[in-house]
Amino acid sequence: MATEQSALQCASCGGLCHFSPVERALECLSCGATYDLGQPDDYLARDEFAHREDQPDTADLLAPAKQAHQCRNCGGEVVFTGPALSESCPYCNGPVVLVSGDSSYNTMALIPFRVDAPFAQRLAQEWIDARMCAPKDLKDVVAQGVVAGLYAPFWTFDSDEAVEYWASYVTYRNNKIRTRNTKGKIDVMFDDLLMPASPHVSPLIRDGILHDFDPADLRPYRAGYLAGFAAERHHQSVAEGLAANADDKDLLIRNHIKDDVNKNGVHSVRYLTDTTGIHYRRILLPVWILHYTYRKQAYRIVVSGIDGRTFGERPFSYWKMALFSGAVTACAMALGIVWGAETAF
């Protein structure tokens, strides 16, 4: 991630450049000149790499970053490329300190930001405006927040799973409930399974970008794409990445088994799987994160840097919830009275 400032200097005026999501190019902060980062071989960013358990992936290891910013609260470590520096952690908004970074792995590809900060700020505000039962002053509180741009580390995994399973399901006959046992074999293929590559990538961040991912949008890693943004480097080996995401993969396999059984009340699922054909990518994906505090409680709103999909956390107004609940109850009672009156005649 570390790059000399001279690599980001404008060829026209010598000013410093940053990546502009609007121009989708490197843009000089002084004269406005733009530089296209695209190359004819950009399609190579879609390439995947085979994983073999008997061959450690140490060839991809990079030297420690000379300057990294580590959060005192969550421990997240990010680096800045180019002009953007911050005194706050993009993950949790905690204070950061300058440290010597840990060794990391080479980033293979990324999807550049397509949504800029003002638009992300507006989307976060619109998301809050659309929330039902929100406190009256919440809109003004969120308006004070500022979005932070972050390239978050992710994996893509491919694998072929030969699954043998055993499960139970429920049947209903003559008002009696019976449990039946079954077993079977299925083949499950995972293609571009998108997984977090850091414990700091929360479910909120993952869900905020999960539906936007398209391998065709990947570009080879170039420092210019990161100019003006924070990024967390990859610190997991492939084996560690597979282990960290084992629970998510387990859930998906269990869902495939339940679909294959295709009965009511499937439970007590057990299975064995033979995993082959593992391929992977280490990638960076763009997110905007807006932090705000309401009544001493911290919240986040996440905006995908790819297409603006917005997810978030927010408080509720209890009196508004009570009024809404009362209104729903009143409507239900009114409908019941009308229906009863009609059936009486």
Phi and psi restraints in degrees (value plus and minus 20) as a CYANA .aco file:
   2 ALA   PHI     -84.2   -44.2
   2 ALA   PSI     112.9   152.9
   3 THR   PHI    -163.1  -123.1
   3 THR   PSI     124.8   164.8
   4 GLU   PHI     -89.2   -49.2
   4 GLU   PSI     122.5   162.5
   5 GLN   PHI     -80.0   -40.0
   5 GLN   PSI     -47.4    -7.4
   6 SER   PHI     -83.5   -43.5
   6 SER   PSI     -47.1    -7.1
   7 ALA   PHI     -90.0   -50.0
   7 ALA   PSI     -37.8     2.2
   8 LEU   PHI    -129.4   -89.4
   8 LEU   PSI      -6.0    34.0
   9 GLN   PHI    -103.8   -63.8
   9 GLN   PSI     123.1   163.1
  10 CYS   PHI     -89.5   -49.5
  10 CYS   PSI     112.5   152.5
  11 ALA   PHI     -91.2   -51.2
  11 ALA   PSI     -39.2     0.8
  12 SER   PHI    -106.3   -66.3
  12 SER   PSI     -67.1   -27.1
  13 CYS   PHI    -144.3  -104.3
  13 CYS   PSI     -23.4    16.6
  14 GLY   PHI      61.1   101.1
  14 GLY   PSI     -17.7    22.3
  15 GLY   PHI     -92.7   -52.7
  15 GLY   PSI     149.4   189.4
  16 LEU   PHI    -105.9   -65.9
  16 LEU   PSI     120.8   160.8
  17 CYS   PHI    -126.7   -86.7
  17 CYS   PSI     135.7   175.7
  18 HIS   PHI    -155.7  -115.7
  18 HIS   PSI     144.3   184.3
  19 PHE   PHI    -104.0   -64.0
  19 PHE   PSI     108.8   148.8
  20 SER   PHI    -122.3   -82.3
  20 SER   PSI      94.9   134.9
  21 PRO   PHI     -82.4   -42.4
  21 PRO   PSI     -48.2    -8.2
  22 VAL   PHI     -90.8   -50.8
  22 VAL   PSI     -69.7   -29.7
  23 GLU   PHI     -99.6   -59.6
  23 GLU   PSI     -38.8     1.2
  24 ARG   PHI      33.9    73.9
  24 ARG   PSI      24.4    64.4
  25 ALA   PHI    -177.2  -137.2
  25 ALA   PSI     147.4   187.4
  26 LEU   PHI     -95.2   -55.2
  26 LEU   PSI     109.2   149.2
  27 GLU   PHI    -145.8  -105.8
  27 GLU   PSI     114.1   154.1
  28 CYS   PHI     -94.4   -54.4
  28 CYS   PSI     111.0   151.0
  29 LEU   PHI     -94.0   -54.0
  29 LEU   PSI     -35.3     4.7
  30 SER   PHI    -116.4   -76.4
  30 SER   PSI     -74.7   -34.7
  31 CYS   PHI    -127.0   -87.0
  31 CYS   PSI     -29.7    10.3
  32 GLY   PHI      64.3   104.3
  32 GLY   PSI     -16.4    23.6
  33 ALA   PHI     -82.5   -42.5
  33 ALA   PSI     125.5   165.5
  34 THR   PHI    -139.8   -99.8
  34 THR   PSI     131.3   171.3
  35 TYR   PHI    -155.6  -115.6
  35 TYR   PSI      99.7   139.7
  36 ASP   PHI     -91.8   -51.8
  36 ASP   PSI     110.8   150.8
  37 LEU   PHI    -114.6   -74.6
  37 LEU   PSI     -24.8    15.2
  38 GLY   PHI     -89.3   -49.3
  38 GLY   PSI     129.3   169.3
  39 GLN   PHI    -155.1  -115.1
  39 GLN   PSI     137.2   177.2
  40 PRO   PHI     -79.6   -39.6
  40 PRO   PSI     -46.3    -6.3
  41 ASP   PHI    -115.3   -75.3
  41 ASP   PSI       1.2    41.2
  42 ASP   PHI     -79.9   -39.9
  42 ASP   PSI     -46.4    -6.4
  43 TYR   PHI     -82.3   -42.3
  43 TYR   PSI     -40.1    -0.1
  44 LEU   PHI     -86.5   -46.5
  44 LEU   PSI     -36.3     3.7
  45 ALA   PHI     -83.8   -43.8
  45 ALA   PSI     -39.6     0.4
  46 ARG   PHI     -99.2   -59.2
  46 ARG   PSI     -31.0     9.0
  47 ASP   PHI     -78.5   -38.5
  47 ASP   PSI     123.3   163.3
  48 GLU   PHI    -133.3   -93.3
  48 GLU   PSI     140.4   180.4
  49 PHE   PHI    -142.2  -102.2
  49 PHE   PSI     115.1   155.1
  50 ALA   PHI     -96.4   -56.4
  50 ALA   PSI     122.3   162.3
  51 HIS   PHI    -128.1   -88.1
  51 HIS   PSI     109.3   149.3
  52 ARG   PHI    -143.9  -103.9
  52 ARG   PSI     107.6   147.6
  53 GLU   PHI     -83.5   -43.5
  53 GLU   PSI     -46.2    -6.2
  54 ASP   PHI    -106.3   -66.3
  54 ASP   PSI     -18.7    21.3
  55 GLN   PHI    -147.8  -107.8
  55 GLN   PSI      82.2   122.2
  56 PRO   PHI     -83.6   -43.6
  56 PRO   PSI     128.7   168.7
  57 ASP   PHI    -111.9   -71.9
  57 ASP   PSI      20.4    60.4
  58 THR   PHI     -91.7   -51.7
  58 THR   PSI     -35.1     4.9
  59 ALA   PHI     -84.8   -44.8
  59 ALA   PSI     -42.3    -2.3
  60 ASP   PHI    -108.8   -68.8
  60 ASP   PSI     -20.2    19.8
  61 LEU   PHI     -88.5   -48.5
  61 LEU   PSI     118.7   158.7
  62 LEU   PHI    -130.7   -90.7
  62 LEU   PSI     137.2   177.2
  63 ALA   PHI     -86.8   -46.8
  63 ALA   PSI     136.7   176.7
  64 PRO   PHI     -77.4   -37.4
  64 PRO   PSI     125.0   165.0
  65 ALA   PHI     -87.4   -47.4
  65 ALA   PSI     115.6   155.6
  66 LYS   PHI     -87.0   -47.0
  66 LYS   PSI     -54.8   -14.8
  67 GLN   PHI    -154.6  -114.6
  67 GLN   PSI      97.2   137.2
  68 ALA   PHI    -151.0  -111.0
  68 ALA   PSI     138.4   178.4
  69 HIS   PHI    -134.1   -94.1
  69 HIS   PSI      99.7   139.7
  70 GLN   PHI    -130.9   -90.9
  70 GLN   PSI     114.5   154.5
  71 CYS   PHI     -97.7   -57.7
  71 CYS   PSI     115.6   155.6
  72 ARG   PHI     -96.3   -56.3
  72 ARG   PSI     -37.9     2.1
  73 ASN   PHI    -110.7   -70.7
  73 ASN   PSI     -82.1   -42.1
  74 CYS   PHI    -117.0   -77.0
  74 CYS   PSI     -31.5     8.5
  75 GLY   PHI      63.3   103.3
  75 GLY   PSI     -18.8    21.2
  76 GLY   PHI     -81.6   -41.6
  76 GLY   PSI     121.4   161.4
  77 GLU   PHI    -141.9  -101.9
  77 GLU   PSI     101.1   141.1
  78 VAL   PHI    -147.8  -107.8
  78 VAL   PSI     137.7   177.7
  79 VAL   PHI    -140.5  -100.5
  79 VAL   PSI     134.8   174.8
  80 PHE   PHI    -135.7   -95.7
  80 PHE   PSI     114.9   154.9
  81 THR   PHI    -130.7   -90.7
  81 THR   PSI     100.7   140.7
  82 GLY   PHI      66.9   106.9
  82 GLY   PSI    -164.6  -124.6
  83 PRO   PHI     -98.9   -58.9
  83 PRO   PSI     -37.2     2.8
  84 ALA   PHI    -104.0   -64.0
  84 ALA   PSI     100.9   140.9
  85 LEU   PHI    -146.8  -106.8
  85 LEU   PSI     128.5   168.5
  86 SER   PHI    -161.6  -121.6
  86 SER   PSI     131.8   171.8
  87 GLU   PHI    -120.1   -80.1
  87 GLU   PSI     -10.6    29.4
  88 SER   PHI    -150.1  -110.1
  88 SER   PSI     128.6   168.6
  89 CYS   PHI     -96.4   -56.4
  89 CYS   PSI     109.6   149.6
  90 PRO   PHI     -87.1   -47.1
  90 PRO   PSI     -42.7    -2.7
  91 TYR   PHI     -97.0   -57.0
  91 TYR   PSI     -66.5   -26.5
  92 CYS   PHI    -147.9  -107.9
  92 CYS   PSI     -22.1    17.9
  93 ASN   PHI      52.0    92.0
  93 ASN   PSI      -5.9    34.1
  94 GLY   PHI     -98.4   -58.4
  94 GLY   PSI     146.2   186.2
  95 PRO   PHI     -91.3   -51.3
  95 PRO   PSI     122.6   162.6
  96 VAL   PHI    -132.3   -92.3
  96 VAL   PSI     132.3   172.3
  97 VAL   PHI    -146.3  -106.3
  97 VAL   PSI     131.6   171.6
  98 LEU   PHI     -98.5   -58.5
  98 LEU   PSI     107.2   147.2
  99 VAL   PHI    -156.9  -116.9
  99 VAL   PSI     149.9   189.9
 100 SER   PHI    -106.9   -66.9
 100 SER   PSI      99.0   139.0
 101 GLY   PHI     -89.7   -49.7
 101 GLY   PSI     143.2   183.2
 102 ASP   PHI    -100.2   -60.2
 102 ASP   PSI     145.9   185.9
 103 SER   PHI     -83.3   -43.3
 103 SER   PSI     129.4   169.4
 104 SER   PHI    -161.2  -121.2
 104 SER   PSI     157.4   197.4
 105 TYR   PHI    -124.8   -84.8
 105 TYR   PSI     133.5   173.5
 106 ASN   PHI     -84.7   -44.7
 106 ASN   PSI     112.1   152.1
 107 THR   PHI     -99.4   -59.4
 107 THR   PSI     109.0   149.0
 108 MET   PHI    -108.3   -68.3
 108 MET   PSI     -53.3   -13.3
 109 ALA   PHI    -182.4  -142.4
 109 ALA   PSI     149.2   189.2
 110 LEU   PHI    -174.8  -134.8
 110 LEU   PSI     143.5   183.5
 111 ILE   PHI    -130.6   -90.6
 111 ILE   PSI      98.9   138.9
 112 PRO   PHI     -87.6   -47.6
 112 PRO   PSI     138.0   178.0
 113 PHE   PHI     -80.7   -40.7
 113 PHE   PSI     115.7   155.7
 114 ARG   PHI    -136.2   -96.2
 114 ARG   PSI     -35.5     4.5
 115 VAL   PHI    -128.9   -88.9
 115 VAL   PSI     107.6   147.6
 116 ASP   PHI    -109.9   -69.9
 116 ASP   PSI     153.1   193.1
 117 ALA   PHI     -81.6   -41.6
 117 ALA   PSI     -66.5   -26.5
 118 PRO   PHI     -80.7   -40.7
 118 PRO   PSI     -59.9   -19.9
 119 PHE   PHI     -88.2   -48.2
 119 PHE   PSI     -60.7   -20.7
 120 ALA   PHI     -82.5   -42.5
 120 ALA   PSI     -59.9   -19.9
 121 GLN   PHI     -81.2   -41.2
 121 GLN   PSI     -62.2   -22.2
 122 ARG   PHI     -87.4   -47.4
 122 ARG   PSI     -59.9   -19.9
 123 LEU   PHI     -84.4   -44.4
 123 LEU   PSI     -59.6   -19.6
 124 ALA   PHI     -83.5   -43.5
 124 ALA   PSI     -60.7   -20.7
 125 GLN   PHI     -86.1   -46.1
 125 GLN   PSI     -61.1   -21.1
 126 GLU   PHI     -85.8   -45.8
 126 GLU   PSI     -55.3   -15.3
 127 TRP   PHI     -83.1   -43.1
 127 TRP   PSI     -62.6   -22.6
 128 ILE   PHI     -85.4   -45.4
 128 ILE   PSI     -62.3   -22.3
 129 ASP   PHI     -79.9   -39.9
 129 ASP   PSI     -50.2   -10.2
 130 ALA   PHI    -106.5   -66.5
 130 ALA   PSI     -23.1    16.9
 131 ARG   PHI     -98.6   -58.6
 131 ARG   PSI     110.6   150.6
 132 MET   PHI     -99.0   -59.0
 132 MET   PSI     131.4   171.4
 133 CYS   PHI      39.9    79.9
 133 CYS   PSI      12.0    52.0
 134 ALA   PHI    -105.8   -65.8
 134 ALA   PSI     127.5   167.5
 135 PRO   PHI     -76.6   -36.6
 135 PRO   PSI     127.0   167.0
 136 LYS   PHI     -79.9   -39.9
 136 LYS   PSI     -56.8   -16.8
 137 ASP   PHI    -112.8   -72.8
 137 ASP   PSI     -13.9    26.1
 138 LEU   PHI     -84.2   -44.2
 138 LEU   PSI     -59.4   -19.4
 139 LYS   PHI     -77.7   -37.7
 139 LYS   PSI     -63.1   -23.1
 140 ASP   PHI     -88.0   -48.0
 140 ASP   PSI     -55.2   -15.2
 141 VAL   PHI     -85.9   -45.9
 141 VAL   PSI     -66.6   -26.6
 142 VAL   PHI     -85.4   -45.4
 142 VAL   PSI     -52.2   -12.2
 143 ALA   PHI     -82.1   -42.1
 143 ALA   PSI     -41.9    -1.9
 144 GLN   PHI    -102.8   -62.8
 144 GLN   PSI     -34.0     6.0
 145 GLY   PHI     -95.3   -55.3
 145 GLY   PSI     138.2   178.2
 146 VAL   PHI    -147.4  -107.4
 146 VAL   PSI     114.2   154.2
 147 VAL   PHI     -98.0   -58.0
 147 VAL   PSI     125.2   165.2
 148 ALA   PHI    -136.8   -96.8
 148 ALA   PSI     109.7   149.7
 149 GLY   PHI    -108.0   -68.0
 149 GLY   PSI     111.8   151.8
 150 LEU   PHI    -161.2  -121.2
 150 LEU   PSI     115.1   155.1
 151 TYR   PHI    -112.9   -72.9
 151 TYR   PSI      91.3   131.3
 152 ALA   PHI    -116.4   -76.4
 152 ALA   PSI     123.2   163.2
 153 PRO   PHI    -102.1   -62.1
 153 PRO   PSI     114.3   154.3
 154 PHE   PHI    -155.3  -115.3
 154 PHE   PSI     141.9   181.9
 155 TRP   PHI    -128.3   -88.3
 155 TRP   PSI     133.3   173.3
 156 THR   PHI    -138.6   -98.6
 156 THR   PSI     113.1   153.1
 157 PHE   PHI    -143.0  -103.0
 157 PHE   PSI     118.2   158.2
 158 ASP   PHI    -134.2   -94.2
 158 ASP   PSI     124.5   164.5
 159 SER   PHI    -183.4  -143.4
 159 SER   PSI     135.7   175.7
 160 ASP   PHI    -130.3   -90.3
 160 ASP   PSI     106.9   146.9
 161 GLU   PHI    -136.8   -96.8
 161 GLU   PSI      96.6   136.6
 162 ALA   PHI    -114.9   -74.9
 162 ALA   PSI      84.3   124.3
 163 VAL   PHI    -126.2   -86.2
 163 VAL   PSI     108.6   148.6
 164 GLU   PHI    -132.5   -92.5
 164 GLU   PSI     107.9   147.9
 165 TYR   PHI    -152.5  -112.5
 165 TYR   PSI     140.9   180.9
 166 TRP   PHI    -154.7  -114.7
 166 TRP   PSI     116.6   156.6
 167 ALA   PHI    -174.3  -134.3
 167 ALA   PSI     147.4   187.4
 168 SER   PHI    -143.4  -103.4
 168 SER   PSI     134.4   174.4
 169 TYR   PHI    -165.5  -125.5
 169 TYR   PSI     149.6   189.6
 170 VAL   PHI    -130.0   -90.0
 170 VAL   PSI     118.2   158.2
 171 THR   PHI    -142.6  -102.6
 171 THR   PSI     132.0   172.0
 172 TYR   PHI    -142.1  -102.1
 172 TYR   PSI     103.8   143.8
 173 ARG   PHI    -172.2  -132.2
 173 ARG   PSI     108.2   148.2
 174 ASN   PHI      34.3    74.3
 174 ASN   PSI      23.7    63.7
 175 ASN   PHI      40.9    80.9
 175 ASN   PSI       1.0    41.0
 176 LYS   PHI    -136.8   -96.8
 176 LYS   PSI     120.4   160.4
 177 ILE   PHI    -121.7   -81.7
 177 ILE   PSI     105.6   145.6
 178 ARG   PHI    -144.9  -104.9
 178 ARG   PSI     128.7   168.7
 179 THR   PHI    -124.2   -84.2
 179 THR   PSI     108.4   148.4
 180 ARG   PHI    -134.8   -94.8
 180 ARG   PSI     131.0   171.0
 181 ASN   PHI    -128.5   -88.5
 181 ASN   PSI     128.5   168.5
 182 THR   PHI    -167.6  -127.6
 182 THR   PSI     144.9   184.9
 183 LYS   PHI    -168.8  -128.8
 183 LYS   PSI     143.3   183.3
 184 GLY   PHI    -195.4  -155.4
 184 GLY   PSI    -199.7  -159.7
 185 LYS   PHI    -153.6  -113.6
 185 LYS   PSI     116.9   156.9
 186 ILE   PHI    -159.5  -119.5
 186 ILE   PSI     137.2   177.2
 187 ASP   PHI    -130.6   -90.6
 187 ASP   PSI     107.1   147.1
 188 VAL   PHI    -137.8   -97.8
 188 VAL   PSI     109.7   149.7
 189 MET   PHI    -135.2   -95.2
 189 MET   PSI     102.1   142.1
 190 PHE   PHI    -118.8   -78.8
 190 PHE   PSI     108.4   148.4
 191 ASP   PHI    -147.9  -107.9
 191 ASP   PSI      99.3   139.3
 192 ASP   PHI      33.9    73.9
 192 ASP   PSI      27.8    67.8
 193 LEU   PHI     -91.0   -51.0
 193 LEU   PSI      94.5   134.5
 194 LEU   PHI    -107.6   -67.6
 194 LEU   PSI     102.5   142.5
 195 MET   PHI    -153.8  -113.8
 195 MET   PSI     124.8   164.8
 196 PRO   PHI     -83.1   -43.1
 196 PRO   PSI     126.3   166.3
 197 ALA   PHI    -133.4   -93.4
 197 ALA   PSI       1.4    41.4
 198 SER   PHI    -177.5  -137.5
 198 SER   PSI     121.6   161.6
 199 PRO   PHI     -86.0   -46.0
 199 PRO   PSI     -34.3     5.7
 200 HIS   PHI    -102.9   -62.9
 200 HIS   PSI     -33.6     6.4
 201 VAL   PHI    -102.3   -62.3
 201 VAL   PSI      75.6   115.6
 202 SER   PHI     -93.1   -53.1
 202 SER   PSI     145.3   185.3
 203 PRO   PHI     -75.2   -35.2
 203 PRO   PSI     -53.9   -13.9
 204 LEU   PHI     -83.0   -43.0
 204 LEU   PSI     -64.7   -24.7
 205 ILE   PHI     -86.8   -46.8
 205 ILE   PSI     -63.9   -23.9
 206 ARG   PHI     -81.1   -41.1
 206 ARG   PSI     -67.2   -27.2
 207 ASP   PHI     -87.5   -47.5
 207 ASP   PSI     -47.8    -7.8
 208 GLY   PHI     -88.8   -48.8
 208 GLY   PSI     -37.3     2.7
 209 ILE   PHI    -146.0  -106.0
 209 ILE   PSI     -30.4     9.6
 210 LEU   PHI     -77.3   -37.3
 210 LEU   PSI     -62.4   -22.4
 211 HIS   PHI    -101.0   -61.0
 211 HIS   PSI     -27.0    13.0
 212 ASP   PHI    -115.8   -75.8
 212 ASP   PSI     -29.4    10.6
 213 PHE   PHI     -93.8   -53.8
 213 PHE   PSI     110.5   150.5
 214 ASP   PHI    -160.3  -120.3
 214 ASP   PSI      97.4   137.4
 215 PRO   PHI     -74.6   -34.6
 215 PRO   PSI     -45.6    -5.6
 216 ALA   PHI     -85.6   -45.6
 216 ALA   PSI     -39.0     1.0
 217 ASP   PHI    -105.9   -65.9
 217 ASP   PSI     -27.7    12.3
 218 LEU   PHI     -87.1   -47.1
 218 LEU   PSI     124.2   164.2
 219 ARG   PHI    -147.5  -107.5
 219 ARG   PSI     128.6   168.6
 220 PRO   PHI     -78.6   -38.6
 220 PRO   PSI     126.8   166.8
 221 TYR   PHI     -81.8   -41.8
 221 TYR   PSI     104.2   144.2
 222 ARG   PHI    -157.9  -117.9
 222 ARG   PSI     114.7   154.7
 223 ALA   PHI     -78.3   -38.3
 223 ALA   PSI     -49.3    -9.3
 224 GLY   PHI     -79.7   -39.7
 224 GLY   PSI     -52.5   -12.5
 225 TYR   PHI     -85.0   -45.0
 225 TYR   PSI     -45.9    -5.9
 226 LEU   PHI    -113.0   -73.0
 226 LEU   PSI     -26.0    14.0
 227 ALA   PHI     -81.6   -41.6
 227 ALA   PSI      97.4   137.4
 228 GLY   PHI      79.0   119.0
 228 GLY   PSI     -18.3    21.7
 229 PHE   PHI    -147.7  -107.7
 229 PHE   PSI     140.8   180.8
 230 ALA   PHI    -109.6   -69.6
 230 ALA   PSI     134.2   174.2
 231 ALA   PHI    -168.3  -128.3
 231 ALA   PSI     120.6   160.6
 232 GLU   PHI    -117.2   -77.2
 232 GLU   PSI     111.0   151.0
 233 ARG   PHI     -99.5   -59.5
 233 ARG   PSI     140.8   180.8
 234 HIS   PHI     -98.4   -58.4
 234 HIS   PSI     106.1   146.1
 235 HIS   PHI    -139.2   -99.2
 235 HIS   PSI     -24.1    15.9
 236 GLN   PHI    -114.1   -74.1
 236 GLN   PSI     118.3   158.3
 237 SER   PHI     -92.7   -52.7
 237 SER   PSI     149.6   189.6
 238 VAL   PHI     -81.5   -41.5
 238 VAL   PSI     -63.8   -23.8
 239 ALA   PHI     -80.6   -40.6
 239 ALA   PSI     -60.1   -20.1
 240 GLU   PHI     -88.2   -48.2
 240 GLU   PSI     -57.5   -17.5
 241 GLY   PHI     -85.0   -45.0
 241 GLY   PSI     -61.1   -21.1
 242 LEU   PHI     -84.3   -44.3
 242 LEU   PSI     -61.6   -21.6
 243 ALA   PHI     -87.3   -47.3
 243 ALA   PSI     -60.6   -20.6
 244 ALA   PHI     -85.7   -45.7
 244 ALA   PSI     -48.0    -8.0
 245 ASN   PHI    -127.3   -87.3
 245 ASN   PSI      -4.9    35.1
 246 ALA   PHI     -81.8   -41.8
 246 ALA   PSI     -57.0   -17.0
 247 ASP   PHI     -85.1   -45.1
 247 ASP   PSI     -61.1   -21.1
 248 ASP   PHI     -85.1   -45.1
 248 ASP   PSI     -61.4   -21.4
 249 LYS   PHI     -85.3   -45.3
 249 LYS   PSI     -60.4   -20.4
 250 ASP   PHI     -79.0   -39.0
 250 ASP   PSI     -64.0   -24.0
 251 LEU   PHI     -81.1   -41.1
 251 LEU   PSI     -61.9   -21.9
 252 LEU   PHI     -86.1   -46.1
 252 LEU   PSI     -60.9   -20.9
 253 ILE   PHI     -84.2   -44.2
 253 ILE   PSI     -61.8   -21.8
 254 ARG   PHI     -82.7   -42.7
 254 ARG   PSI     -57.2   -17.2
 255 ASN   PHI     -85.3   -45.3
 255 ASN   PSI     -58.5   -18.5
 256 HIS   PHI     -83.8   -43.8
 256 HIS   PSI     -59.4   -19.4
 257 ILE   PHI     -83.7   -43.7
 257 ILE   PSI     -65.0   -25.0
 258 LYS   PHI     -81.8   -41.8
 258 LYS   PSI     -58.1   -18.1
 259 ASP   PHI     -84.9   -44.9
 259 ASP   PSI     -57.4   -17.4
 260 ASP   PHI     -90.4   -50.4
 260 ASP   PSI     -58.2   -18.2
 261 VAL   PHI     -85.2   -45.2
 261 VAL   PSI     -63.4   -23.4
 262 ASN   PHI      36.3    76.3
 262 ASN   PSI      25.4    65.4
 263 LYS   PHI    -149.8  -109.8
 263 LYS   PSI     148.2   188.2
 264 ASN   PHI     -97.8   -57.8
 264 ASN   PSI     126.6   166.6
 265 GLY   PHI      40.6    80.6
 265 GLY   PSI      22.0    62.0
 266 VAL   PHI     -87.6   -47.6
 266 VAL   PSI     110.0   150.0
 267 HIS   PHI    -172.8  -132.8
 267 HIS   PSI     159.9   199.9
 268 SER   PHI      31.7    71.7
 268 SER   PSI      26.0    66.0
 269 VAL   PHI     -98.5   -58.5
 269 VAL   PSI     107.9   147.9
 270 ARG   PHI    -148.7  -108.7
 270 ARG   PSI     128.9   168.9
 271 TYR   PHI    -178.3  -138.3
 271 TYR   PSI     139.2   179.2
 272 LEU   PHI    -143.7  -103.7
 272 LEU   PSI     121.8   161.8
 273 THR   PHI    -154.8  -114.8
 273 THR   PSI     119.8   159.8
 274 ASP   PHI    -124.6   -84.6
 274 ASP   PSI      91.0   131.0
 275 THR   PHI    -115.4   -75.4
 275 THR   PSI     106.9   146.9
 276 THR   PHI    -157.3  -117.3
 276 THR   PSI     149.6   189.6
 277 GLY   PHI      45.0    85.0
 277 GLY   PSI      17.1    57.1
 278 ILE   PHI     -93.8   -53.8
 278 ILE   PSI     104.6   144.6
 279 HIS   PHI    -148.2  -108.2
 279 HIS   PSI     135.0   175.0
 280 TYR   PHI    -170.0  -130.0
 280 TYR   PSI     143.3   183.3
 281 ARG   PHI    -156.7  -116.7
 281 ARG   PSI     124.9   164.9
 282 ARG   PHI    -121.6   -81.6
 282 ARG   PSI      96.1   136.1
 283 ILE   PHI    -151.1  -111.1
 283 ILE   PSI     144.4   184.4
 284 LEU   PHI    -138.6   -98.6
 284 LEU   PSI     116.4   156.4
 285 LEU   PHI    -145.3  -105.3
 285 LEU   PSI     123.3   163.3
 286 PRO   PHI    -109.5   -69.5
 286 PRO   PSI     112.0   152.0
 287 VAL   PHI    -158.1  -118.1
 287 VAL   PSI     128.2   168.2
 288 TRP   PHI    -125.1   -85.1
 288 TRP   PSI     115.3   155.3
 289 ILE   PHI    -145.6  -105.6
 289 ILE   PSI     103.0   143.0
 290 LEU   PHI    -125.2   -85.2
 290 LEU   PSI     104.1   144.1
 291 HIS   PHI    -122.5   -82.5
 291 HIS   PSI     118.8   158.8
 292 TYR   PHI    -169.5  -129.5
 292 TYR   PSI     138.6   178.6
 293 THR   PHI    -141.9  -101.9
 293 THR   PSI     109.1   149.1
 294 TYR   PHI    -146.4  -106.4
 294 TYR   PSI      97.6   137.6
 295 ARG   PHI      30.3    70.3
 295 ARG   PSI      30.6    70.6
 296 LYS   PHI      49.2    89.2
 296 LYS   PSI     -10.5    29.5
 297 GLN   PHI    -130.2   -90.2
 297 GLN   PSI     109.0   149.0
 298 ALA   PHI    -104.8   -64.8
 298 ALA   PSI     120.3   160.3
 299 TYR   PHI    -155.7  -115.7
 299 TYR   PSI     140.7   180.7
 300 ARG   PHI    -154.1  -114.1
 300 ARG   PSI     126.7   166.7
 301 ILE   PHI    -142.9  -102.9
 301 ILE   PSI     108.5   148.5
 302 VAL   PHI    -131.3   -91.3
 302 VAL   PSI     109.3   149.3
 303 VAL   PHI    -139.2   -99.2
 303 VAL   PSI     103.7   143.7
 304 SER   PHI     -81.9   -41.9
 304 SER   PSI     110.4   150.4
 305 GLY   PHI     -96.3   -56.3
 305 GLY   PSI     -23.4    16.6
 306 ILE   PHI    -108.7   -68.7
 306 ILE   PSI     -73.2   -33.2
 307 ASP   PHI    -157.4  -117.4
 307 ASP   PSI     -11.3    28.7
 308 GLY   PHI      67.2   107.2
 308 GLY   PSI     -14.2    25.8
 309 ARG   PHI     -76.2   -36.2
 309 ARG   PSI     114.1   154.1
 310 THR   PHI    -143.1  -103.1
 310 THR   PSI     111.4   151.4
 311 PHE   PHI    -150.5  -110.5
 311 PHE   PSI     139.5   179.5
 312 GLY   PHI    -190.0  -150.0
 312 GLY   PSI     158.4   198.4
 313 GLU   PHI    -136.6   -96.6
 313 GLU   PSI     125.8   165.8
 314 ARG   PHI    -179.2  -139.2
 314 ARG   PSI     136.0   176.0
 315 PRO   PHI    -104.3   -64.3
 315 PRO   PSI     147.9   187.9
 316 PHE   PHI    -137.9   -97.9
 316 PHE   PSI     130.2   170.2
 317 SER   PHI    -111.7   -71.7
 317 SER   PSI      95.4   135.4
 318 TYR   PHI     -87.9   -47.9
 318 TYR   PSI     -54.4   -14.4
 319 TRP   PHI     -91.3   -51.3
 319 TRP   PSI     -53.1   -13.1
 320 LYS   PHI     -87.7   -47.7
 320 LYS   PSI     -58.5   -18.5
 321 MET   PHI     -83.7   -43.7
 321 MET   PSI     -59.6   -19.6
 322 ALA   PHI     -85.1   -45.1
 322 ALA   PSI     -62.1   -22.1
 323 LEU   PHI     -84.4   -44.4
 323 LEU   PSI     -62.7   -22.7
 324 PHE   PHI     -83.5   -43.5
 324 PHE   PSI     -63.8   -23.8
 325 SER   PHI     -82.6   -42.6
 325 SER   PSI     -60.6   -20.6
 326 GLY   PHI     -84.3   -44.3
 326 GLY   PSI     -59.5   -19.5
 327 ALA   PHI     -85.2   -45.2
 327 ALA   PSI     -61.4   -21.4
 328 VAL   PHI     -84.6   -44.6
 328 VAL   PSI     -62.6   -22.6
 329 THR   PHI     -82.6   -42.6
 329 THR   PSI     -62.7   -22.7
 330 ALA   PHI     -83.1   -43.1
 330 ALA   PSI     -61.0   -21.0
 331 CYS   PHI     -83.9   -43.9
 331 CYS   PSI     -62.4   -22.4
 332 ALA   PHI     -82.9   -42.9
 332 ALA   PSI     -61.1   -21.1
 333 MET   PHI     -85.7   -45.7
 333 MET   PSI     -61.3   -21.3
 334 ALA   PHI     -83.0   -43.0
 334 ALA   PSI     -62.7   -22.7
 335 LEU   PHI     -83.8   -43.8
 335 LEU   PSI     -57.8   -17.8
 336 GLY   PHI     -84.6   -44.6
 336 GLY   PSI     -61.7   -21.7
 337 ILE   PHI     -84.5   -44.5
 337 ILE   PSI     -64.7   -24.7
 338 VAL   PHI     -81.9   -41.9
 338 VAL   PSI     -66.2   -26.2
 339 TRP   PHI     -82.2   -42.2
 339 TRP   PSI     -60.5   -20.5
 340 GLY   PHI     -85.3   -45.3
 340 GLY   PSI     -58.7   -18.7
 341 ALA   PHI     -86.4   -46.4
 341 ALA   PSI     -59.0   -19.0
 342 GLU   PHI     -87.6   -47.6
 342 GLU   PSI     -62.9   -22.9
 343 THR   PHI     -89.5   -49.5
 343 THR   PSI     -43.4    -3.4
 344 ALA   PHI     -88.6   -48.6
 344 ALA   PSI     -45.6    -5.6
